[in-house]
Every structure is written in C-alpha cells, then in structure tokens.
Amino acid sequence: MDDSIFTKIIKGEIPCRKVYEDDDVIAFLDINPLSDGHVLVVPKEQIDLIWDLDNETYAHLWQTAKNIAQAIQAELNPLRVGVVVEGLDVPHAHIHLVPLYDRDTLQLHHDYPVDISDERLDNIANSIKERLIAI
Ligand code: AMP
C-alpha cells in the first residue's frame, strides 16, 4: 500500500500546521479550509474507512476530536463546530472539524430530501436492523 498524503505528514515528509499529536492520532489544519479553523483529526494507522478502526483507536480519535472542537469553540467562537466524515479524496480515515460561522458552510450539494417510497423506506430500515443483529 502506498503511503497516503496523511501518512507522509505523519512521517514528517510533508509539512502541516499541527495542532495536536500523540502516539496514535495527529490533528492539523486542512490545507483547503472550508472556514477559519478547519481541522482534520487523523489516526496514525493508515486505514481507509473510519468504521474499520479498532474500537480503542476509534474511541480515542473521537475523544481527541471532542477536545479539539472545544478548543476551537473557545478560541474562534463559531456558532458551533460541525463534523464531517467523508474521505472521498484521501483514503486514510479522518474527521473534519469545521467551525460554522453561518448556516451555509456545510450546505449539502444536492437537492433534498430525496423522494423515497414508504415501501423502500421500510425495506431499508428492516435490512439495516437485520444486518445489525448479525454484527
Ligand atoms: P476528504 O478525503 O474528501 O474527506 O477530504 C480530504 C481533505 O484533506 C480535504 O479537505 C483536503 O483539503 C485535505 N488535504 C489534502 N492534502 C492535505 C495536506 N497536505 N494538508 C492538509 N490537508 C490536506
């Protein structure tokens, strides 16, 4: 597996504006911020899907995100700090912490709500419920 851009940052091969680091997690400013104080919180282990992290790392990642969000809130005073988990560009799990200074910063890119029949909604709910029993 090739090193992701975030692994290169973790290894010190690429610079970043770091706000936090410990043995398992690093956090730095996003290079293309959606707003002032947009931070990425990243596990050092290079795993694509955040849902595939082991439970301990997952919990630590979110606890770190909470701490940093509170620091952002206190320092930058946004309306609140939003959270996005997307990862469509960088296949290395990460949490976006996006300070929201208005209602538009995280505007979704498509029209919503989508038009879904009641039958389809029932099917979706049931299939997720059944899958959960198997997990
Ligand atoms: P996504 O994978 O869609 O969740 O987004 C990846 C994010 O990583 C984008 O917001 C990029 O601006 C950000 N990003 C990419 N390269 C760097 C970098 N070298 N330093 C900081 N942020 C980066």
Backbone and ligand atoms as CSV (ligand in chain L), in Angstrom:
chain,resi,resn,atom,element,x,y,z
A,1,MET,N,N,0.852,-1.201,0.000
A,1,MET,CA,C,0.000,0.000,0.000
A,1,MET,C,C,0.890,1.255,0.000
A,2,ASP,N,N,0.606,2.156,-0.898
A,2,ASP,CA,C,1.352,3.416,-0.925
A,2,ASP,C,C,0.996,4.264,0.286
A,3,ASP,N,N,1.954,5.044,0.748
A,3,ASP,CA,C,1.662,5.972,1.838
A,3,ASP,C,C,0.643,7.018,1.369
A,4,SER,N,N,-0.355,7.266,2.180
A,4,SER,CA,C,-1.304,8.349,1.882
A,4,SER,C,C,-0.622,9.679,2.155
A,5,ILE,N,N,-1.246,10.739,1.689
A,5,ILE,CA,C,-0.712,12.083,1.961
A,5,ILE,C,C,-0.654,12.333,3.469
A,6,PHE,N,N,-1.599,11.745,4.222
A,6,PHE,CA,C,-1.591,11.946,5.674
A,6,PHE,C,C,-0.467,11.144,6.329
A,7,THR,N,N,-0.181,9.944,5.810
A,7,THR,CA,C,0.951,9.182,6.344
A,7,THR,C,C,2.256,9.937,6.087
A,8,LYS,N,N,2.345,10.586,4.925
A,8,LYS,CA,C,3.547,11.377,4.641
A,8,LYS,C,C,3.668,12.544,5.629
A,9,ILE,N,N,2.525,13.129,5.991
A,9,ILE,CA,C,2.543,14.191,7.013
A,9,ILE,C,C,2.993,13.608,8.350
A,10,ILE,N,N,2.431,12.443,8.712
A,10,ILE,CA,C,2.773,11.797,9.990
A,10,ILE,C,C,4.260,11.482,10.040
A,11,LYS,N,N,4.822,11.050,8.911
A,11,LYS,CA,C,6.252,10.723,8.855
A,11,LYS,C,C,7.133,11.967,8.767
A,12,GLY,N,N,6.521,13.138,8.644
A,12,GLY,CA,C,7.295,14.376,8.574
A,12,GLY,C,C,7.838,14.660,7.187
A,13,GLU,N,N,7.327,13.945,6.194
A,13,GLU,CA,C,7.824,14.148,4.820
A,13,GLU,C,C,7.148,15.343,4.144
A,14,ILE,N,N,5.980,15.691,4.666
A,14,ILE,CA,C,5.226,16.833,4.140
A,14,ILE,C,C,4.872,17.703,5.344
A,15,PRO,N,N,5.018,19.017,5.213
A,15,PRO,CA,C,4.710,19.881,6.371
A,15,PRO,C,C,3.210,20.015,6.617
A,16,CYS,N,N,2.866,20.367,7.831
A,16,CYS,CA,C,1.465,20.660,8.144
A,16,CYS,C,C,1.440,21.660,9.287
A,17,ARG,N,N,0.262,22.241,9.485
A,17,ARG,CA,C,0.071,23.133,10.636
A,17,ARG,C,C,-0.574,22.303,11.744
A,18,LYS,N,N,0.307,21.658,12.524
A,18,LYS,CA,C,-0.150,20.693,13.523
A,18,LYS,C,C,-0.751,21.391,14.734
A,19,VAL,N,N,-1.882,20.869,15.211
A,19,VAL,CA,C,-2.462,21.408,16.447
A,19,VAL,C,C,-2.403,20.387,17.579
A,20,TYR,N,N,-2.198,19.105,17.241
A,20,TYR,CA,C,-2.161,18.074,18.290
A,20,TYR,C,C,-1.486,16.820,17.739
A,21,GLU,N,N,-0.778,16.101,18.618
A,21,GLU,CA,C,-0.220,14.802,18.237
A,21,GLU,C,C,0.016,13.966,19.481
A,22,ASP,N,N,-0.328,12.679,19.395
A,22,ASP,CA,C,0.102,11.712,20.411
A,22,ASP,C,C,0.528,10.443,19.679
A,23,ASP,N,N,0.637,9.327,20.387
A,23,ASP,CA,C,1.156,8.111,19.748
A,23,ASP,C,C,0.248,7.599,18.633
A,24,ASP,N,N,-1.042,7.872,18.732
A,24,ASP,CA,C,-1.992,7.232,17.818
A,24,ASP,C,C,-2.752,8.187,16.896
A,25,VAL,N,N,-2.733,9.456,17.226
A,25,VAL,CA,C,-3.565,10.429,16.497
A,25,VAL,C,C,-2.763,11.701,16.223
A,26,ILE,N,N,-3.059,12.306,15.066
A,26,ILE,CA,C,-2.490,13.624,14.770
A,26,ILE,C,C,-3.623,14.514,14.282
A,27,ALA,N,N,-3.510,15.815,14.504
A,27,ALA,CA,C,-4.520,16.755,14.012
A,27,ALA,C,C,-3.804,17.992,13.479
A,28,PHE,N,N,-4.280,18.470,12.336
A,28,PHE,CA,C,-3.646,19.625,11.693
A,28,PHE,C,C,-4.688,20.393,10.892
A,29,LEU,N,N,-4.347,21.622,10.519
A,29,LEU,CA,C,-5.278,22.439,9.734
A,29,LEU,C,C,-5.427,21.862,8.333
A,30,ASP,N,N,-6.659,21.849,7.833
A,30,ASP,CA,C,-6.896,21.448,6.446
A,30,ASP,C,C,-6.254,22.485,5.524
A,31,ILE,N,N,-5.605,21.977,4.461
A,31,ILE,CA,C,-4.878,22.875,3.548
A,31,ILE,C,C,-5.839,23.695,2.674
A,32,ASN,N,N,-7.066,23.188,2.514
A,32,ASN,CA,C,-8.102,23.914,1.757
A,32,ASN,C,C,-9.307,24.128,2.672
A,33,PRO,N,N,-9.190,25.031,3.636
A,33,PRO,CA,C,-10.211,25.111,4.692
A,33,PRO,C,C,-11.572,25.570,4.182
A,34,LEU,N,N,-12.614,24.948,4.734
A,34,LEU,CA,C,-13.984,25.391,4.474
A,34,LEU,C,C,-14.310,26.627,5.300
A,35,SER,N,N,-13.568,26.818,6.379
A,35,SER,CA,C,-13.750,28.006,7.218
A,35,SER,C,C,-12.506,28.150,8.087
A,36,ASP,N,N,-12.403,29.285,8.768
A,36,ASP,CA,C,-11.258,29.517,9.662
A,36,ASP,C,C,-11.255,28.476,10.770
A,37,GLY,N,N,-10.172,27.719,10.884
A,37,GLY,CA,C,-10.061,26.751,11.971
A,37,GLY,C,C,-10.482,25.343,11.587
A,38,HIS,N,N,-10.609,25.073,10.294
A,38,HIS,CA,C,-10.968,23.728,9.801
A,38,HIS,C,C,-9.799,22.780,10.091
A,39,VAL,N,N,-10.079,21.783,10.928
A,39,VAL,CA,C,-9.035,20.851,11.399
A,39,VAL,C,C,-9.369,19.431,10.954
A,40,LEU,N,N,-8.354,18.671,10.604
A,40,LEU,CA,C,-8.503,17.244,10.330
A,40,LEU,C,C,-7.906,16.458,11.488
A,41,VAL,N,N,-8.656,15.484,11.989
A,41,VAL,CA,C,-8.187,14.625,13.078
A,41,VAL,C,C,-7.991,13.233,12.473
A,42,VAL,N,N,-6.764,12.727,12.558
A,42,VAL,CA,C,-6.369,11.575,11.738
A,42,VAL,C,C,-5.706,10.500,12.605
A,43,PRO,N,N,-6.142,9.244,12.492
A,43,PRO,CA,C,-5.415,8.172,13.177
A,43,PRO,C,C,-4.101,7.927,12.446
A,44,LYS,N,N,-3.062,7.597,13.199
A,44,LYS,CA,C,-1.762,7.388,12.536
A,44,LYS,C,C,-1.758,6.120,11.705
A,45,GLU,N,N,-2.540,5.154,12.126
A,45,GLU,CA,C,-2.648,3.936,11.336
A,45,GLU,C,C,-3.401,4.260,10.041
A,46,GLN,N,N,-2.819,3.846,8.925
A,46,GLN,CA,C,-3.448,4.160,7.628
A,46,GLN,C,C,-4.513,3.129,7.286
A,47,ILE,N,N,-5.745,3.490,7.618
A,47,ILE,CA,C,-6.902,2.651,7.299
A,47,ILE,C,C,-7.879,3.530,6.543
A,48,ASP,N,N,-8.458,3.016,5.490
A,48,ASP,CA,C,-9.335,3.832,4.642
A,48,ASP,C,C,-10.610,4.231,5.395
A,49,LEU,N,N,-11.426,3.240,5.762
A,49,LEU,CA,C,-12.737,3.552,6.349
A,49,LEU,C,C,-12.636,3.739,7.859
A,50,ILE,N,N,-13.149,4.836,8.330
A,50,ILE,CA,C,-13.105,5.117,9.769
A,50,ILE,C,C,-13.799,3.993,10.553
A,51,TRP,N,N,-14.800,3.376,9.949
A,51,TRP,CA,C,-15.571,2.317,10.620
A,51,TRP,C,C,-14.756,1.044,10.791
A,52,ASP,N,N,-13.624,0.943,10.090
A,52,ASP,CA,C,-12.775,-0.251,10.214
A,52,ASP,C,C,-11.692,-0.109,11.278
A,53,LEU,N,N,-11.615,1.047,11.932
A,53,LEU,CA,C,-10.627,1.207,13.009
A,53,LEU,C,C,-10.975,0.273,14.163
A,54,ASP,N,N,-9.945,-0.200,14.898
A,54,ASP,CA,C,-10.261,-0.970,16.096
A,54,ASP,C,C,-10.955,-0.047,17.107
A,55,ASN,N,N,-11.742,-0.642,17.994
A,55,ASN,CA,C,-12.608,0.154,18.876
A,55,ASN,C,C,-11.841,1.157,19.732
A,56,GLU,N,N,-10.658,0.745,20.185
A,56,GLU,CA,C,-9.879,1.628,21.064
A,56,GLU,C,C,-9.404,2.869,20.299
A,57,THR,N,N,-8.863,2.639,19.104
A,57,THR,CA,C,-8.387,3.773,18.296
A,57,THR,C,C,-9.557,4.661,17.897
A,58,TYR,N,N,-10.670,4.023,17.553
A,58,TYR,CA,C,-11.871,4.768,17.149
A,58,TYR,C,C,-12.340,5.693,18.280
A,59,ALA,N,N,-12.418,5.126,19.480
A,59,ALA,CA,C,-12.872,5.923,20.627
A,59,ALA,C,C,-11.891,7.064,20.915
A,60,HIS,N,N,-10.608,6.767,20.821
A,60,HIS,CA,C,-9.592,7.785,21.093
A,60,HIS,C,C,-9.642,8.900,20.049
A,61,LEU,N,N,-9.878,8.516,18.799
A,61,LEU,CA,C,-9.975,9.508,17.720
A,61,LEU,C,C,-11.111,10.493,17.999
A,62,TRP,N,N,-12.275,9.960,18.376
A,62,TRP,CA,C,-13.433,10.833,18.616
A,62,TRP,C,C,-13.264,11.646,19.890
A,63,GLN,N,N,-12.612,11.065,20.913
A,63,GLN,CA,C,-12.348,11.839,22.126
A,63,GLN,C,C,-11.421,13.003,21.804
A,64,THR,N,N,-10.415,12.737,20.963
A,64,THR,CA,C,-9.491,13.803,20.555
A,64,THR,C,C,-10.243,14.868,19.763
A,65,ALA,N,N,-11.131,14.421,18.875
A,65,ALA,CA,C,-11.926,15.376,18.092
A,65,ALA,C,C,-12.752,16.264,19.020
A,66,LYS,N,N,-13.325,15.662,20.047
A,66,LYS,CA,C,-14.117,16.451,21.006
A,66,LYS,C,C,-13.252,17.512,21.688
A,67,ASN,N,N,-12.074,17.094,22.150
A,67,ASN,CA,C,-11.188,18.041,22.834
A,67,ASN,C,C,-10.819,19.201,21.912
A,68,ILE,N,N,-10.487,18.872,20.674
A,68,ILE,CA,C,-10.064,19.915,19.731
A,68,ILE,C,C,-11.255,20.806,19.379
A,69,ALA,N,N,-12.442,20.209,19.206
A,69,ALA,CA,C,-13.632,21.011,18.904
A,69,ALA,C,C,-13.900,22.013,20.034
A,70,GLN,N,N,-13.698,21.584,21.267
A,70,GLN,CA,C,-13.919,22.502,22.388
A,70,GLN,C,C,-12.880,23.624,22.391
A,71,ALA,N,N,-11.647,23.283,21.996
A,71,ALA,CA,C,-10.602,24.313,21.906
A,71,ALA,C,C,-10.931,25.301,20.790
A,72,ILE,N,N,-11.395,24.784,19.647
A,72,ILE,CA,C,-11.791,25.661,18.534
A,72,ILE,C,C,-12.935,26.569,18.971
A,73,GLN,N,N,-13.923,25.966,19.626
A,73,GLN,CA,C,-15.087,26.742,20.070
A,73,GLN,C,C,-14.646,27.882,20.980
A,74,ALA,N,N,-13.757,27.566,21.911
A,74,ALA,CA,C,-13.313,28.573,22.876
A,74,ALA,C,C,-12.466,29.655,22.208
A,75,GLU,N,N,-11.630,29.280,21.252
A,75,GLU,CA,C,-10.699,30.241,20.653
A,75,GLU,C,C,-11.327,31.063,19.543
A,76,LEU,N,N,-12.155,30.421,18.708
A,76,LEU,CA,C,-12.631,31.080,17.483
A,76,LEU,C,C,-14.101,31.494,17.558
A,77,ASN,N,N,-14.787,30.971,18.549
A,77,ASN,CA,C,-16.173,31.366,18.819
A,77,ASN,C,C,-17.121,31.252,17.613
A,78,PRO,N,N,-17.088,30.123,16.890
A,78,PRO,CA,C,-18.085,29.925,15.830
A,78,PRO,C,C,-19.455,29.684,16.456
A,79,LEU,N,N,-20.494,29.612,15.591
A,79,LEU,CA,C,-21.820,29.262,16.111
A,79,LEU,C,C,-21.750,27.900,16.781
A,80,ARG,N,N,-21.036,26.995,16.123
A,80,ARG,CA,C,-20.692,25.681,16.660
A,80,ARG,C,C,-19.682,25.046,15.738
A,81,VAL,N,N,-19.142,23.901,16.160
A,81,VAL,CA,C,-18.170,23.196,15.319
A,81,VAL,C,C,-18.872,21.997,14.696
A,82,GLY,N,N,-18.935,21.977,13.358
A,82,GLY,CA,C,-19.553,20.870,12.644
A,82,GLY,C,C,-18.565,19.739,12.412
A,83,VAL,N,N,-19.117,18.570,12.129
A,83,VAL,CA,C,-18.292,17.378,11.900
A,83,VAL,C,C,-18.664,16.765,10.555
A,84,VAL,N,N,-17.640,16.413,9.786
A,84,VAL,CA,C,-17.868,15.690,8.534
A,84,VAL,C,C,-16.905,14.519,8.479
A,85,VAL,N,N,-17.435,13.352,8.126
A,85,VAL,CA,C,-16.577,12.200,7.815
A,85,VAL,C,C,-16.901,11.827,6.385
A,86,GLU,N,N,-15.950,12.024,5.488
A,86,GLU,CA,C,-16.218,11.779,4.081
A,86,GLU,C,C,-15.146,10.868,3.507
A,87,GLY,N,N,-13.954,11.402,3.323
A,87,GLY,CA,C,-12.843,10.561,2.885
A,87,GLY,C,C,-12.885,10.142,1.438
A,88,LEU,N,N,-13.590,10.888,0.612
A,88,LEU,CA,C,-13.650,10.516,-0.806
A,88,LEU,C,C,-12.390,10.920,-1.559
A,89,ASP,N,N,-11.624,11.830,-0.998
A,89,ASP,CA,C,-10.394,12.263,-1.677
A,89,ASP,C,C,-9.154,11.592,-1.119
A,90,VAL,N,N,-9.091,11.465,0.194
A,90,VAL,CA,C,-7.900,10.854,0.816
A,90,VAL,C,C,-8.339,9.571,1.514
A,91,PRO,N,N,-7.888,8.403,1.006
A,91,PRO,CA,C,-8.334,7.120,1.574
A,91,PRO,C,C,-7.582,6.747,2.848
A,92,HIS,N,N,-7.619,7.635,3.805
A,92,HIS,CA,C,-6.981,7.454,5.116
A,92,HIS,C,C,-7.944,8.107,6.099
A,93,ALA,N,N,-8.546,7.305,6.967
A,93,ALA,CA,C,-9.634,7.777,7.836
A,93,ALA,C,C,-9.320,9.133,8.462
A,94,HIS,N,N,-10.304,9.992,8.534
A,94,HIS,CA,C,-10.116,11.287,9.182
A,94,HIS,C,C,-11.471,11.922,9.476
A,95,ILE,N,N,-11.460,12.766,10.495
A,95,ILE,CA,C,-12.635,13.545,10.877
A,95,ILE,C,C,-12.360,15.008,10.538
A,96,HIS,N,N,-13.292,15.628,9.812
A,96,HIS,CA,C,-13.208,17.071,9.582
A,96,HIS,C,C,-13.914,17.778,10.743
A,97,LEU,N,N,-13.237,18.705,11.375
A,97,LEU,CA,C,-13.894,19.618,12.324
A,97,LEU,C,C,-14.001,20.969,11.630
A,98,VAL,N,N,-15.227,21.391,11.370
A,98,VAL,CA,C,-15.438,22.601,10.568
A,98,VAL,C,C,-16.187,23.638,11.411
A,99,PRO,N,N,-15.495,24.696,11.830
A,99,PRO,CA,C,-16.196,25.757,12.553
A,99,PRO,C,C,-17.257,26.382,11.651
A,100,LEU,N,N,-18.456,26.519,12.173
A,100,LEU,CA,C,-19.562,27.072,11.396
A,100,LEU,C,C,-19.845,28.481,11.885
A,101,TYR,N,N,-19.597,29.436,11.001
A,101,TYR,CA,C,-19.849,30.844,11.341
A,101,TYR,C,C,-21.156,31.325,10.729
A,102,ASP,N,N,-21.757,30.466,9.897
A,102,ASP,CA,C,-23.053,30.770,9.293
A,102,ASP,C,C,-23.723,29.439,8.965
A,103,ARG,N,N,-24.905,29.501,8.368
A,103,ARG,CA,C,-25.650,28.265,8.082
A,103,ARG,C,C,-25.244,27.611,6.767
A,104,ASP,N,N,-24.398,28.256,5.981
A,104,ASP,CA,C,-24.138,27.773,4.622
A,104,ASP,C,C,-22.862,26.956,4.477
A,105,THR,N,N,-21.999,26.997,5.464
A,105,THR,CA,C,-20.678,26.384,5.296
A,105,THR,C,C,-20.760,24.918,4.918
A,106,LEU,N,N,-21.682,24.187,5.517
A,106,LEU,CA,C,-21.792,22.754,5.222
A,106,LEU,C,C,-23.042,22.456,4.408
A,107,GLN,N,N,-23.466,23.416,3.609
A,107,GLN,CA,C,-24.639,23.192,2.765
A,107,GLN,C,C,-24.435,21.949,1.912
A,108,LEU,N,N,-25.419,21.056,1.886
A,108,LEU,CA,C,-25.290,19.862,1.053
A,108,LEU,C,C,-25.343,20.266,-0.414
A,109,HIS,N,N,-24.722,19.420,-1.253
A,109,HIS,CA,C,-24.524,19.807,-2.649
A,109,HIS,C,C,-25.670,19.388,-3.555
A,110,HIS,N,N,-26.685,18.750,-3.027
A,110,HIS,CA,C,-27.756,18.278,-3.890
A,110,HIS,C,C,-29.100,18.655,-3.269
A,111,ASP,N,N,-30.142,18.482,-4.072
A,111,ASP,CA,C,-31.477,18.756,-3.560
A,111,ASP,C,C,-31.891,17.664,-2.583
A,112,TYR,N,N,-32.587,18.032,-1.553
A,112,TYR,CA,C,-33.067,17.044,-0.606
A,112,TYR,C,C,-34.368,17.543,-0.003
A,113,PRO,N,N,-35.178,16.741,0.627
A,113,PRO,CA,C,-34.965,15.305,0.791
A,113,PRO,C,C,-35.188,14.571,-0.526
A,114,VAL,N,N,-34.557,13.375,-0.618
A,114,VAL,CA,C,-34.772,12.570,-1.808
A,114,VAL,C,C,-36.172,11.956,-1.726
A,115,ASP,N,N,-36.685,11.610,-2.900
A,115,ASP,CA,C,-38.044,11.071,-2.978
A,115,ASP,C,C,-37.966,9.550,-2.848
A,116,ILE,N,N,-38.353,8.998,-1.718
A,116,ILE,CA,C,-38.289,7.557,-1.486
A,116,ILE,C,C,-39.667,7.073,-1.057
A,117,SER,N,N,-40.091,5.962,-1.647
A,117,SER,CA,C,-41.416,5.435,-1.311
A,117,SER,C,C,-41.417,4.882,0.114
A,118,ASP,N,N,-42.620,4.792,0.704
A,118,ASP,CA,C,-42.736,4.213,2.047
A,118,ASP,C,C,-42.224,2.781,2.055
A,119,GLU,N,N,-42.515,2.038,0.980
A,119,GLU,CA,C,-42.071,0.639,0.911
A,119,GLU,C,C,-40.542,0.547,0.938
A,120,ARG,N,N,-39.914,1.415,0.169
A,120,ARG,CA,C,-38.440,1.423,0.133
A,120,ARG,C,C,-37.880,1.811,1.514
A,121,LEU,N,N,-38.494,2.799,2.159
A,121,LEU,CA,C,-38.037,3.190,3.497
A,121,LEU,C,C,-38.156,2.022,4.471
A,122,ASP,N,N,-39.289,1.289,4.396
A,122,ASP,CA,C,-39.469,0.119,5.262
A,122,ASP,C,C,-38.384,-0.919,4.993
A,123,ASN,N,N,-38.113,-1.160,3.703
A,123,ASN,CA,C,-37.094,-2.159,3.339
A,123,ASN,C,C,-35.718,-1.765,3.855
A,124,ILE,N,N,-35.399,-0.487,3.703
A,124,ILE,CA,C,-34.074,-0.017,4.158
A,124,ILE,C,C,-33.958,-0.196,5.671
A,125,ALA,N,N,-34.977,0.254,6.395
A,125,ALA,CA,C,-34.929,0.150,7.865
A,125,ALA,C,C,-34.795,-1.309,8.297
A,126,ASN,N,N,-35.578,-2.193,7.670
A,126,ASN,CA,C,-35.533,-3.606,8.057
A,126,ASN,C,C,-34.197,-4.241,7.724
A,127,SER,N,N,-33.633,-3.901,6.553
A,127,SER,CA,C,-32.373,-4.543,6.178
A,127,SER,C,C,-31.249,-4.105,7.114
A,128,ILE,N,N,-31.253,-2.821,7.504
A,128,ILE,CA,C,-30.209,-2.361,8.445
A,128,ILE,C,C,-30.400,-3.041,9.800
A,129,LYS,N,N,-31.662,-3.123,10.236
A,129,LYS,CA,C,-31.951,-3.764,11.532
A,129,LYS,C,C,-31.469,-5.209,11.537
A,130,GLU,N,N,-31.752,-5.924,10.455
A,130,GLU,CA,C,-31.349,-7.332,10.400
A,130,GLU,C,C,-29.846,-7.483,10.340
A,131,ARG,N,N,-29.186,-6.604,9.586
A,131,ARG,CA,C,-27.723,-6.667,9.493
A,131,ARG,C,C,-27.111,-6.403,10.857
A,132,LEU,N,N,-27.701,-5.483,11.627
A,132,LEU,CA,C,-27.159,-5.157,12.949
A,132,LEU,C,C,-27.158,-6.367,13.855
A,133,ILE,N,N,-28.199,-7.188,13.744
A,133,ILE,CA,C,-28.281,-8.387,14.578
A,133,ILE,C,C,-27.082,-9.298,14.289
A,134,ALA,N,N,-26.602,-9.265,13.034
A,134,ALA,CA,C,-25.508,-10.149,12.636
A,134,ALA,C,C,-24.144,-9.598,13.017
A,135,ILE,N,N,-24.063,-8.343,13.436
A,135,ILE,CA,C,-22.759,-7.747,13.742
A,135,ILE,C,C,-22.374,-7.954,15.196
L,1,AMP,P1,P,-11.895,14.055,2.024
L,1,AMP,O1,O,-10.999,12.884,1.691
L,1,AMP,O2,O,-12.889,14.343,0.941
L,1,AMP,O3,O,-12.547,13.919,3.373
L,1,AMP,O4,O,-11.003,15.354,2.084
L,1,AMP,C1,C,-9.616,15.319,2.308
L,1,AMP,C2,C,-9.182,16.647,2.886
L,1,AMP,O5,O,-7.771,16.618,3.056
L,1,AMP,C3,C,-9.511,17.861,2.001
L,1,AMP,O6,O,-10.296,18.776,2.758
L,1,AMP,C4,C,-8.135,18.436,1.689
L,1,AMP,O7,O,-8.117,19.846,1.642
L,1,AMP,C5,C,-7.279,17.902,2.820
L,1,AMP,N1,N,-5.859,17.801,2.499
L,1,AMP,C6,C,-5.298,17.211,1.429
L,1,AMP,N2,N,-3.966,17.303,1.469
L,1,AMP,C7,C,-3.664,17.984,2.599
L,1,AMP,C8,C,-2.452,18.422,3.202
L,1,AMP,N3,N,-1.239,18.178,2.652
L,1,AMP,N4,N,-2.514,19.099,4.370
L,1,AMP,C9,C,-3.712,19.355,4.950
L,1,AMP,N5,N,-4.894,18.968,4.428
L,1,AMP,C10,C,-4.878,18.301,3.268
